[in-house]
Amino acid sequence: MNKNVSMAVIRRLPKYYRYLTELLEKDITRISSQELSKLTGFTASQIRQDLNNFGGFGQQGYGYNVEELQIEVGKILGLNRIYKTVLVGAGNLGQAIADYRGFEEAGFKLLALFDKNPKLIGLQIRGIEIKDVDYLEDFIVENGVEIGIICTPKEGSQEVADMLSRSGIKGIWNFAPADLRVPEEIIVENVHLNESLFTLSYLLKQQTEK
Ligand code: NAI
């Protein structure tokens, strides 16, 4: 596999993966780059270029074998394995994320939730227990957890990131509106829904000003 794949390509891969999975579910066995282009909104040449980064999966005049490509893109994304995760901040957002089965189905196994609110400790979401955040570090070490999901308010999020970093976490999925400082070997992926909402607002504004 080509290790120097650009981040722009990597950001498009989940979309390919999603559509390929949907095609498989509909028992569609092959697809052309033109058809993939219609589905994804990327140009056919962009798709061919993207997928060529990982070896030629397509054949002239045949298109792509959907199953083969879905498996390969899944492998490229590292989705052919299970990741152990924990979630910190079991409030509204944290509970909603924990309640969603889709992440687990994609291989992200949630082992426990953590919170500092005594009223929440001991409760379960989908059978997964909310534990006292004081036990977070020990739990991560004992269970070999690789991903920490932060759903605390901004205040406290850096403290949680420090705890995760100290206990050897590899990646952080951060929902708190904060730019976390972590050692460089730890990968942070931020999700800020309101940035996306503000982009929508901007585009709506552009349209009404036309
Ligand atoms: P919430 O108040 O319902 O939940 C926050 C939870 O974090 C509470 O249960 C609280 O006890 C816990 N907590 C606070 N400090 C903690 C600490 N140091 N250790 C362990 N647990 C701690 O709030 P909500 O609505 O769930 O929002 C949570 C965060 O997510 C906020 O920062 C909010 O801004 C953010 N948010 C982010 C979105 C995004 O797109 N990234 C979308 C919606 C909310």
Residues whose N, C-alpha, C, O or C-beta is under 5 A from the ligand:
A	BS01	NAI	V88 G89 A90 G91 N92 L93 G94 F114 D115 K116 N117 V133 C151 T152 P153 K154 E155 G156 F175 A176 P177 V191 H192 L193 N194
